Amino acid sequence: MSEHKPYDFLTGVIAPFWTPVDATGQLDLNGVRGMVDYLANTRAVRSVFGRSGMGKWYTFTVEETKRLTDVLVPACRKQGMGVLIGAMGEYLGKERGERPDPVRYTEQSIELVHYAQKAGADAAVLVVPDMLPAEREAPAEVVWRYYRAVHDATRFPLVLYQPGGTHADYQLTPELMRRLLTLPRIAGLKLSTNKEEMFAPIAEVVRGTGFALIAGDEAFYLRALELGACGVIGGGCMIWPEVLWAVRHYYLRGEMAKARAAQQTVWQLEALHEGKDACVLWKQVMISQGAQFPPYDRSGTPPYPREIVVKALQAWRRLTAPYRRICHTQCPQKKGEVSATL
């Protein structure tokens, strides 16, 4: 990695893959390929993050993660996109308030990082381990020990991920971030917040180091770019990636009025799914646009009635159309892409 530039696959729009599943919650591997093809056709997505937070990473077994990896990596490669794999250990008892065994969780993480590397992914993603107990030490030491153990046992780029709702005692501080920067294969961080007081101190620590600081809340994307972010991972990267592409495109060109207008469009789009399961609703909208995967999610939310989907689709078309046009004009066609209807 360059001393002052992050890996290219950690820049721009990175889609947090909404795991395709059937009505029973089982992985739909053909749907995985269909979802990748849909994202490639937008021309706005630089990389895909499989086993993401919105993809319900904590519902995955180790074997399911491997099966997803085996299909997702070649599908992304075929389309010329980067691919990141969530390599966290199993956390199947999350919704019951159960904690995983720290040793086994760490061993599983190491196993899955190795698997992602062997499969040909670009990097592995590791959630801040606030599920691991801190009985006789500070939570920051639990976080440090976990990341160092995985780092030292592997030879592969690692991306940290602090979701919204991470327990306050485990959240990354500037002091902990400085320690983590001493581990050379830790290449980036998805920081999910819309609070400048949380984002800015971390941005200050990593500035000029070649570390990829990634906005984890698309509503904060433009301000995150101003603070030093190089990309974004959020639900909007799945369904309106062209608008988020435009935010950065105009920001880098110094066309701030246009960048602010694109960011305002993001806010308008986010309001469309208020009170609804965004993954399910937007999957249905994607399907209505020709995507080939089932309209289900591991949340268990049933598909929405047609009238709700049509209303969301109409608003989505109206708000995204200008950005889809400019993105298709500015971005080269990806490998394997078929012409998409605007």
Residue pairs with C-beta under 8 A, 6 or more apart in sequence:
1 7
1 157
1 187
1 210
2 210
3 209
3 210
4 208
4 209
4 210
5 210
6 187
6 188
6 210
6 211
6 212
6 230
7 122
7 123
7 157
7 187
7 188
7 212
8 46
8 82
9 46
9 47
9 82
9 83
9 84
9 122
9 123
10 47
10 82
10 123
10 159
10 187
10 188
10 212
10 214
10 230
10 231
11 46
11 212
11 230
11 231
12 44
12 46
12 47
12 230
12 231
12 232
12 245
12 248
13 44
13 45
13 46
13 231
13 232
13 237
13 241
13 244
13 245
13 248
14 45
14 46
14 47
14 48
14 49
14 82
14 84
14 214
14 231
14 232
14 233
14 237
15 39
15 45
15 47
15 48
15 49
15 233
15 237
15 238
15 241
16 49
16 52
16 53
16 54
16 55
16 233
16 234
16 235
16 237
16 238
17 35
17 48
17 49
17 50
17 51
17 52
17 55
17 72
17 238
18 35
18 52
18 54
18 55
18 235
18 238
18 279
18 282
18 283
18 297
19 27
19 32
19 50
19 51
19 55
19 56
19 68
19 297
19 298
20 27
20 28
20 31
20 32
20 34
20 35
20 293
20 294
21 27
21 28
21 31
21 294
21 296
21 297
21 298
22 28
22 294
22 296
23 294
23 296
25 59
25 296
25 298
25 300
27 64
27 67
27 68
28 293
28 294
29 67
29 68
29 71
30 292
30 293
31 292
31 293
31 294
32 68
32 71
32 72
32 75
32 293
33 71
33 75
33 292
34 291
34 292
34 293
35 286
35 291
35 293
36 48
36 72
36 75
36 76
36 78
36 79
36 81
37 75
37 79
37 291
37 292
37 336
38 286
38 289
38 290
38 291
38 292
38 293
39 45
39 48
39 79
39 81
39 238
39 241
40 79
40 80
40 81
40 334
40 336
40 337
41 334
41 337
41 338
41 340
42 241
42 242
42 324
42 327
42 340
43 242
43 327
43 328
43 331
43 332
43 333
43 334
43 337
44 241
44 242
44 244
44 245
44 327
44 331
45 81
45 237
45 241
46 81
46 82
46 231
47 76
47 81
47 82
47 83
47 84
47 122
48 72
48 76
48 81
48 82
48 83
48 84
49 83
49 84
49 86
49 125
49 233
50 68
50 69
50 72
50 83
50 84
50 85
50 86
51 57
51 60
51 65
51 68
51 85
51 86
51 87
51 88
51 125
52 86
52 125
52 233
53 127
53 161
53 163
53 192
54 235
54 238
54 278
54 279
55 86
56 297
56 298
56 299
57 86
57 88
57 91
57 127
58 88
58 91
58 92
58 94
58 95
59 92
59 298
60 68
60 86
60 90
61 90
61 92
62 89
62 90
62 108
62 111
62 112
65 85
65 86
65 87
65 112
65 115
66 112
66 115
68 85
69 85
69 115
69 116
69 119
69 121
70 119
72 83
72 85
73 83
73 85
73 116
73 119
73 120
73 121
74 120
76 82
76 83
77 83
77 120
78 335
78 336
79 334
79 335
79 336
79 337
80 334
80 335
80 336
81 334
82 122
83 121
83 122
84 121
84 122
84 123
84 124
84 125
84 159
85 112
85 115
85 116
85 119
85 121
85 123
85 124
85 125
86 124
86 125
86 126
86 127
86 161
87 109
87 112
87 113
87 115
87 116
87 124
87 125
87 126
87 150
88 105
88 108
88 109
88 112
88 125
88 126
88 127
89 100
89 104
89 105
89 106
89 107
89 108
89 109
89 112
90 100
90 104
90 105
90 108
91 100
91 105
91 131
93 99
93 100
94 131
99 131
99 132
99 133
100 131
100 132
102 132
102 133
102 142
102 146
105 129
105 131
105 132
106 146
106 149
106 150
109 126
109 146
109 150
110 149
110 150
110 153
110 154
112 124
113 124
113 126
113 150
113 153
113 154
113 156
113 158
114 154
114 156
116 123
116 124
116 156
117 124
117 154
117 155
117 156
122 157
123 156
123 157
123 158
123 159
123 187
123 188
124 154
124 156
124 157
124 158
124 159
125 158
125 159
125 160
125 161
125 190
126 146
126 147
126 150
126 158
126 159
126 160
126 161
127 161
127 162
127 163
128 143
128 160
128 161
128 162
128 163
128 166
128 170
128 171
128 172
129 142
129 143
129 146
129 170
130 139
130 166
130 167
130 169
130 170
132 142
132 146
133 142
134 141
134 142
134 169
134 170
138 169
139 167
139 169
139 170
140 170
140 173
140 175
140 176
142 170
143 170
143 172
143 176
144 176
144 179
144 180
147 158
147 160
147 180
147 183
147 186
148 183
150 158
151 158
151 183
151 185
151 186
154 185
155 185
156 185
157 185
157 187
157 188
158 185
158 186
158 187
159 186
159 187
159 188
159 189
159 190
159 212
159 214
160 172
160 180
160 186
160 188
160 189
160 190
161 189
161 190
161 192
161 216
162 171
162 172
162 189
162 190
162 191
162 192
162 193
162 216
163 192
163 216
164 192
164 193
164 216
164 217
171 198
172 180
172 189
172 191
172 202
173 201
174 201
174 202
174 204
174 205
177 189
177 202
177 205
177 206
178 205
180 186
181 205
181 206
181 209
181 211
186 211
187 211
187 212
188 211
188 212
188 213
188 214
189 202
189 206
189 211
189 212
189 213
189 214
190 214
190 215
190 216
190 233
191 198
191 199
191 202
191 213
191 214
191 215
191 216
192 216
192 217
192 234
193 199
193 216
193 217
193 220
194 217
194 219
194 220
196 223
196 227
199 215
199 220
199 223
199 224
199 227
199 229
200 227
202 213
203 213
203 224
203 227
203 228
203 229
204 228
206 213
206 228
207 228
212 230
212 231
213 224
213 228
213 229
213 230
214 229
214 230
214 231
214 232
214 233
215 221
215 224
215 225
215 229
215 231
215 232
215 233
215 234
216 232
216 233
216 234
217 224
217 234
218 232
218 234
218 235
218 236
218 237
218 244
218 266
218 270
219 234
219 266
219 267
219 270
221 229
221 232
221 234
221 244
221 247
221 248
221 263
221 266
222 247
222 251
222 259
222 260
222 262
222 263
224 232
225 247
225 248
225 251
226 251
231 248
232 244
232 247
232 248
234 244
235 278
235 279
235 282
236 243
236 244
236 266
236 269
236 270
237 244
238 282
238 286
239 269
239 282
239 285
239 286
239 316
240 265
240 266
240 269
240 316
240 319
240 320
240 323
242 320
242 323
242 324
242 326
242 327
243 262
243 265
243 266
243 269
243 319
243 320
243 323
244 262
244 266
245 323
245 327
245 331
246 258
246 259
246 262
246 323
246 326
246 327
247 259
247 262
247 263
247 266
248 259
249 326
249 330
250 256
250 258
250 259
250 262
251 259
262 323
265 319
265 320
265 323
268 319
269 315
269 316
269 319
269 320
272 312
272 315
272 316
273 281
273 282
273 312
276 304
276 308
277 297
277 299
277 301
279 297
279 299
279 301
280 295
280 296
280 297
280 299
280 301
280 302
280 303
280 304
281 304
281 308
281 309
281 312
282 312
283 291
283 293
283 295
283 296
283 297
284 295
284 303
284 304
284 309
284 312
285 309
285 312
285 313
285 316
286 293
287 293
287 295
288 309
288 310
288 313
289 313
289 341
290 341
295 303
296 303
321 342
324 342
325 342
328 340
328 342
